Amino acid sequence: MRSIVNWDVMMAKRKISAGELAEKIGITPANLSILKNNKAKAVRFSTLAALCEALDCQPADLLEYSEE
C-alpha cells in the first residue's frame, strides 16, 4: 500500500512554482518539498484545503492510493 502525491502535476497545470505555492498557502518551501515528495507521514486538513484552494482542485487531484 502506498500513497501517490500528484502535486507536481497540478502545479505544472496551474503554472505555479513551489516557492509561489508555499507562499500562497503559508508554509515554508522546505515543508512544501517534504509534502510533495511524499516524505511526510501526514498532512493537515487545513494545509490540504489551502492547497486545493490555491490550485483550484479537489483532494483527489493531489493524492492517490495504490495497493502496490
Backbone atoms as SQL, in Angstrom:
CREATE TABLE atoms (id INTEGER PRIMARY KEY, chain TEXT, resi INTEGER, resn TEXT, atom TEXT, x REAL, y REAL, z REAL);
INSERT INTO atoms VALUES
  (1, 'A', 1, 'MET', 'N', 0.834, -1.178, 0.000),
  (2, 'A', 1, 'MET', 'CA', 0.000, 0.000, 0.000),
  (3, 'A', 1, 'MET', 'C', 0.881, 1.244, 0.000),
  (4, 'A', 2, 'ARG', 'N', 0.493, 2.202, -0.805),
  (5, 'A', 2, 'ARG', 'CA', 1.249, 3.448, -0.810),
  (6, 'A', 2, 'ARG', 'C', 0.392, 4.588, -1.318),
  (7, 'A', 3, 'SER', 'N', 0.759, 5.743, -0.891),
  (8, 'A', 3, 'SER', 'CA', 0.095, 6.958, -1.345),
  (9, 'A', 3, 'SER', 'C', 0.942, 7.593, -2.428),
  (10, 'A', 4, 'ILE', 'N', 0.280, 8.106, -3.433),
  (11, 'A', 4, 'ILE', 'CA', 0.965, 8.771, -4.534),
  (12, 'A', 4, 'ILE', 'C', 0.580, 10.246, -4.491),
  (13, 'A', 5, 'VAL', 'N', 1.578, 11.099, -4.486),
  (14, 'A', 5, 'VAL', 'CA', 1.357, 12.541, -4.419),
  (15, 'A', 5, 'VAL', 'C', 1.528, 13.113, -5.825),
  (16, 'A', 6, 'ASN', 'N', 0.468, 13.733, -6.333),
  (17, 'A', 6, 'ASN', 'CA', 0.471, 14.282, -7.694),
  (18, 'A', 6, 'ASN', 'C', 0.525, 15.807, -7.714),
  (19, 'A', 7, 'TRP', 'N', 1.175, 16.392, -6.728),
  (20, 'A', 7, 'TRP', 'CA', 1.193, 17.849, -6.626),
  (21, 'A', 7, 'TRP', 'C', 1.955, 18.482, -7.770),
  (22, 'A', 8, 'ASP', 'N', 3.040, 17.847, -8.215),
  (23, 'A', 8, 'ASP', 'CA', 3.820, 18.397, -9.327),
  (24, 'A', 8, 'ASP', 'C', 2.964, 18.538, -10.581),
  (25, 'A', 9, 'VAL', 'N', 2.088, 17.560, -10.811),
  (26, 'A', 9, 'VAL', 'CA', 1.217, 17.593, -11.982),
  (27, 'A', 9, 'VAL', 'C', 0.296, 18.805, -11.917),
  (28, 'A', 10, 'MET', 'N', -0.342, 18.990, -10.763),
  (29, 'A', 10, 'MET', 'CA', -1.258, 20.132, -10.617),
  (30, 'A', 10, 'MET', 'C', -0.507, 21.457, -10.666),
  (31, 'A', 11, 'MET', 'N', 0.676, 21.507, -10.089),
  (32, 'A', 11, 'MET', 'CA', 1.464, 22.731, -10.130),
  (33, 'A', 11, 'MET', 'C', 1.836, 23.082, -11.568),
  (34, 'A', 12, 'ALA', 'N', 2.197, 22.080, -12.345),
  (35, 'A', 12, 'ALA', 'CA', 2.539, 22.322, -13.753),
  (36, 'A', 12, 'ALA', 'C', 1.308, 22.783, -14.535),
  (37, 'A', 13, 'LYS', 'N', 0.159, 22.155, -14.284),
  (38, 'A', 13, 'LYS', 'CA', -1.071, 22.554, -14.977),
  (39, 'A', 13, 'LYS', 'C', -1.448, 23.990, -14.658),
  (40, 'A', 14, 'ARG', 'N', -1.198, 24.407, -13.417),
  (41, 'A', 14, 'ARG', 'CA', -1.558, 25.762, -12.986),
  (42, 'A', 14, 'ARG', 'C', -0.417, 26.763, -13.175),
  (43, 'A', 15, 'LYS', 'N', 0.713, 26.257, -13.656),
  (44, 'A', 15, 'LYS', 'CA', 1.899, 27.095, -13.923),
  (45, 'A', 15, 'LYS', 'C', 2.288, 27.912, -12.688),
  (46, 'A', 16, 'ILE', 'N', 2.498, 27.203, -11.585),
  (47, 'A', 16, 'ILE', 'CA', 2.880, 27.840, -10.332),
  (48, 'A', 16, 'ILE', 'C', 4.122, 27.148, -9.779),
  (49, 'A', 17, 'SER', 'N', 5.061, 27.934, -9.309),
  (50, 'A', 17, 'SER', 'CA', 6.294, 27.375, -8.762),
  (51, 'A', 17, 'SER', 'C', 6.082, 26.935, -7.324),
  (52, 'A', 18, 'ALA', 'N', 6.983, 26.111, -6.832),
  (53, 'A', 18, 'ALA', 'CA', 6.900, 25.631, -5.452),
  (54, 'A', 18, 'ALA', 'C', 6.996, 26.798, -4.474),
  (55, 'A', 19, 'GLY', 'N', 7.882, 27.729, -4.730),
  (56, 'A', 19, 'GLY', 'CA', 8.026, 28.886, -3.854),
  (57, 'A', 19, 'GLY', 'C', 6.774, 29.736, -3.809),
  (58, 'A', 20, 'GLU', 'N', 6.173, 29.945, -4.960),
  (59, 'A', 20, 'GLU', 'CA', 4.947, 30.736, -5.048),
  (60, 'A', 20, 'GLU', 'C', 3.795, 30.027, -4.330),
  (61, 'A', 21, 'LEU', 'N', 3.699, 28.711, -4.527),
  (62, 'A', 21, 'LEU', 'CA', 2.642, 27.941, -3.874),
  (63, 'A', 21, 'LEU', 'C', 2.826, 27.932, -2.360),
  (64, 'A', 22, 'ALA', 'N', 4.048, 27.739, -1.907),
  (65, 'A', 22, 'ALA', 'CA', 4.327, 27.739, -0.468),
  (66, 'A', 22, 'ALA', 'C', 3.905, 29.071, 0.148),
  (67, 'A', 23, 'GLU', 'N', 4.214, 30.159, -0.525),
  (68, 'A', 23, 'GLU', 'CA', 3.842, 31.478, -0.018),
  (69, 'A', 23, 'GLU', 'C', 2.323, 31.644, 0.039),
  (70, 'A', 24, 'LYS', 'N', 1.634, 31.167, -1.006),
  (71, 'A', 24, 'LYS', 'CA', 0.175, 31.292, -1.055),
  (72, 'A', 24, 'LYS', 'C', -0.511, 30.526, 0.069),
  (73, 'A', 25, 'ILE', 'N', 0.032, 29.359, 0.428),
  (74, 'A', 25, 'ILE', 'CA', -0.646, 28.540, 1.437),
  (75, 'A', 25, 'ILE', 'C', -0.067, 28.721, 2.833),
  (76, 'A', 26, 'GLY', 'N', 0.995, 29.507, 2.949),
  (77, 'A', 26, 'GLY', 'CA', 1.519, 29.854, 4.258),
  (78, 'A', 26, 'GLY', 'C', 2.406, 28.814, 4.919),
  (79, 'A', 27, 'ILE', 'N', 3.179, 28.080, 4.117),
  (80, 'A', 27, 'ILE', 'CA', 4.170, 27.160, 4.680),
  (81, 'A', 27, 'ILE', 'C', 5.521, 27.452, 4.038),
  (82, 'A', 28, 'THR', 'N', 6.574, 26.921, 4.621),
  (83, 'A', 28, 'THR', 'CA', 7.899, 27.155, 4.064),
  (84, 'A', 28, 'THR', 'C', 8.100, 26.311, 2.810),
  (85, 'A', 29, 'PRO', 'N', 8.949, 26.766, 1.895),
  (86, 'A', 29, 'PRO', 'CA', 9.254, 25.945, 0.723),
  (87, 'A', 29, 'PRO', 'C', 9.826, 24.572, 1.113),
  (88, 'A', 30, 'ALA', 'N', 10.587, 24.518, 2.199),
  (89, 'A', 30, 'ALA', 'CA', 11.143, 23.238, 2.651),
  (90, 'A', 30, 'ALA', 'C', 10.035, 22.275, 3.065),
  (91, 'A', 31, 'ASN', 'N', 9.040, 22.786, 3.792),
  (92, 'A', 31, 'ASN', 'CA', 7.924, 21.924, 4.202),
  (93, 'A', 31, 'ASN', 'C', 7.079, 21.504, 3.010),
  (94, 'A', 32, 'LEU', 'N', 6.887, 22.390, 2.053),
  (95, 'A', 32, 'LEU', 'CA', 6.156, 22.016, 0.839),
  (96, 'A', 32, 'LEU', 'C', 6.899, 20.913, 0.106),
  (97, 'A', 33, 'SER', 'N', 8.210, 21.015, 0.023),
  (98, 'A', 33, 'SER', 'CA', 9.013, 19.994, -0.635),
  (99, 'A', 33, 'SER', 'C', 8.852, 18.638, 0.045),
  (100, 'A', 34, 'ILE', 'N', 8.869, 18.625, 1.369),
  (101, 'A', 34, 'ILE', 'CA', 8.679, 17.376, 2.114),
  (102, 'A', 34, 'ILE', 'C', 7.318, 16.766, 1.784),
  (103, 'A', 35, 'LEU', 'N', 6.291, 17.604, 1.746),
  (104, 'A', 35, 'LEU', 'CA', 4.950, 17.113, 1.446),
  (105, 'A', 35, 'LEU', 'C', 4.828, 16.600, 0.019),
  (106, 'A', 36, 'LYS', 'N', 5.308, 17.374, -0.941),
  (107, 'A', 36, 'LYS', 'CA', 5.099, 16.989, -2.340),
  (108, 'A', 36, 'LYS', 'C', 5.994, 15.843, -2.799),
  (109, 'A', 37, 'ASN', 'N', 7.069, 15.596, -2.065),
  (110, 'A', 37, 'ASN', 'CA', 7.951, 14.481, -2.422),
  (111, 'A', 37, 'ASN', 'C', 7.628, 13.219, -1.628),
  (112, 'A', 38, 'ASN', 'N', 6.455, 13.211, -1.003),
  (113, 'A', 38, 'ASN', 'CA', 5.943, 12.041, -0.285),
  (114, 'A', 38, 'ASN', 'C', 6.855, 11.619, 0.866),
  (115, 'A', 39, 'LYS', 'N', 7.491, 12.585, 1.508),
  (116, 'A', 39, 'LYS', 'CA', 8.380, 12.305, 2.641),
  (117, 'A', 39, 'LYS', 'C', 7.686, 12.521, 3.984),
  (118, 'A', 40, 'ALA', 'N', 6.505, 13.129, 3.963),
  (119, 'A', 40, 'ALA', 'CA', 5.766, 13.407, 5.202),
  (120, 'A', 40, 'ALA', 'C', 4.924, 12.200, 5.586),
  (121, 'A', 41, 'LYS', 'N', 4.696, 12.043, 6.856),
  (122, 'A', 41, 'LYS', 'CA', 3.846, 10.959, 7.341),
  (123, 'A', 41, 'LYS', 'C', 2.383, 11.388, 7.403),
  (124, 'A', 42, 'ALA', 'N', 2.135, 12.692, 7.386),
  (125, 'A', 42, 'ALA', 'CA', 0.771, 13.208, 7.477),
  (126, 'A', 42, 'ALA', 'C', 0.702, 14.590, 6.843),
  (127, 'A', 43, 'VAL', 'N', -0.524, 14.989, 6.543),
  (128, 'A', 43, 'VAL', 'CA', -0.774, 16.346, 6.056),
  (129, 'A', 43, 'VAL', 'C', -2.021, 16.853, 6.790),
  (130, 'A', 44, 'ARG', 'N', -1.969, 18.068, 7.266),
  (131, 'A', 44, 'ARG', 'CA', -3.119, 18.649, 7.967),
  (132, 'A', 44, 'ARG', 'C', -4.234, 18.933, 6.960),
  (133, 'A', 45, 'PHE', 'N', -5.463, 18.768, 7.423),
  (134, 'A', 45, 'PHE', 'CA', -6.599, 19.090, 6.566),
  (135, 'A', 45, 'PHE', 'C', -6.579, 20.556, 6.165),
  (136, 'A', 46, 'SER', 'N', -6.132, 21.426, 7.052),
  (137, 'A', 46, 'SER', 'CA', -6.080, 22.853, 6.718),
  (138, 'A', 46, 'SER', 'C', -5.068, 23.111, 5.596),
  (139, 'A', 47, 'THR', 'N', -3.957, 22.382, 5.600),
  (140, 'A', 47, 'THR', 'CA', -2.961, 22.515, 4.538),
  (141, 'A', 47, 'THR', 'C', -3.510, 21.966, 3.229),
  (142, 'A', 48, 'LEU', 'N', -4.173, 20.831, 3.294),
  (143, 'A', 48, 'LEU', 'CA', -4.780, 20.241, 2.099),
  (144, 'A', 48, 'LEU', 'C', -5.841, 21.178, 1.520),
  (145, 'A', 49, 'ALA', 'N', -6.642, 21.761, 2.377),
  (146, 'A', 49, 'ALA', 'CA', -7.664, 22.708, 1.918),
  (147, 'A', 49, 'ALA', 'C', -7.019, 23.925, 1.266),
  (148, 'A', 50, 'ALA', 'N', -5.941, 24.432, 1.856),
  (149, 'A', 50, 'ALA', 'CA', -5.240, 25.587, 1.281),
  (150, 'A', 50, 'ALA', 'C', -4.643, 25.237, -0.077),
  (151, 'A', 51, 'LEU', 'N', -4.098, 24.030, -0.202),
  (152, 'A', 51, 'LEU', 'CA', -3.553, 23.583, -1.483),
  (153, 'A', 51, 'LEU', 'C', -4.652, 23.519, -2.541),
  (154, 'A', 52, 'CYS', 'N', -5.789, 22.943, -2.169),
  (155, 'A', 52, 'CYS', 'CA', -6.893, 22.828, -3.115),
  (156, 'A', 52, 'CYS', 'C', -7.391, 24.206, -3.549),
  (157, 'A', 53, 'GLU', 'N', -7.452, 25.123, -2.610),
  (158, 'A', 53, 'GLU', 'CA', -7.890, 26.480, -2.950),
  (159, 'A', 53, 'GLU', 'C', -6.880, 27.160, -3.873),
  (160, 'A', 54, 'ALA', 'N', -5.599, 27.060, -3.542),
  (161, 'A', 54, 'ALA', 'CA', -4.554, 27.715, -4.333),
  (162, 'A', 54, 'ALA', 'C', -4.437, 27.117, -5.737),
  (163, 'A', 55, 'LEU', 'N', -4.655, 25.804, -5.843),
  (164, 'A', 55, 'LEU', 'CA', -4.507, 25.128, -7.136),
  (165, 'A', 55, 'LEU', 'C', -5.839, 24.920, -7.856),
  (166, 'A', 56, 'ASP', 'N', -6.935, 25.372, -7.228),
  (167, 'A', 56, 'ASP', 'CA', -8.278, 25.227, -7.792),
  (168, 'A', 56, 'ASP', 'C', -8.536, 23.778, -8.208),
  (169, 'A', 57, 'CYS', 'N', -8.456, 22.896, -7.207),
  (170, 'A', 57, 'CYS', 'CA', -8.633, 21.479, -7.479),
  (171, 'A', 57, 'CYS', 'C', -9.287, 20.787, -6.283),
  (172, 'A', 58, 'GLN', 'N', -9.471, 19.496, -6.393),
  (173, 'A', 58, 'GLN', 'CA', -10.026, 18.661, -5.334),
  (174, 'A', 58, 'GLN', 'C', -8.902, 17.814, -4.727),
  (175, 'A', 59, 'PRO', 'N', -9.074, 17.334, -3.487),
  (176, 'A', 59, 'PRO', 'CA', -8.038, 16.495, -2.870),
  (177, 'A', 59, 'PRO', 'C', -7.648, 15.287, -3.735),
  (178, 'A', 60, 'ALA', 'N', -8.614, 14.709, -4.433),
  (179, 'A', 60, 'ALA', 'CA', -8.322, 13.546, -5.286),
  (180, 'A', 60, 'ALA', 'C', -7.401, 13.900, -6.446),
  (181, 'A', 61, 'ASP', 'N', -7.325, 15.175, -6.799),
  (182, 'A', 61, 'ASP', 'CA', -6.393, 15.606, -7.852),
  (183, 'A', 61, 'ASP', 'C', -4.957, 15.606, -7.349),
  (184, 'A', 62, 'LEU', 'N', -4.794, 15.675, -6.028),
  (185, 'A', 62, 'LEU', 'CA', -3.469, 15.788, -5.420),
  (186, 'A', 62, 'LEU', 'C', -2.954, 14.475, -4.850),
  (187, 'A', 63, 'LEU', 'N', -3.858, 13.633, -4.384),
  (188, 'A', 63, 'LEU', 'CA', -3.459, 12.403, -3.697),
  (189, 'A', 63, 'LEU', 'C', -4.132, 11.194, -4.331),
  (190, 'A', 64, 'GLU', 'N', -3.395, 10.109, -4.385),
  (191, 'A', 64, 'GLU', 'CA', -3.888, 8.871, -4.971),
  (192, 'A', 64, 'GLU', 'C', -3.425, 7.712, -4.107),
  (193, 'A', 65, 'TYR', 'N', -4.184, 6.643, -4.086),
  (194, 'A', 65, 'TYR', 'CA', -3.843, 5.461, -3.313),
  (195, 'A', 65, 'TYR', 'C', -3.606, 4.295, -4.254),
  (196, 'A', 66, 'SER', 'N', -2.566, 3.515, -4.009),
  (197, 'A', 66, 'SER', 'CA', -2.246, 2.342, -4.801),
  (198, 'A', 66, 'SER', 'C', -1.963, 1.179, -3.873),
  (199, 'A', 67, 'GLU', 'N', -2.404, 0.003, -4.251),
  (200, 'A', 67, 'GLU', 'CA', -2.188, -1.189, -3.419),
  (201, 'A', 67, 'GLU', 'C', -0.805, -1.796, -3.629),
  (202, 'A', 68, 'GLU', 'N', -0.028, -1.292, -4.535),
  (203, 'A', 68, 'GLU', 'CA', 1.330, -1.826, -4.783),
  (204, 'A', 68, 'GLU', 'C', 2.222, -1.641, -3.599);
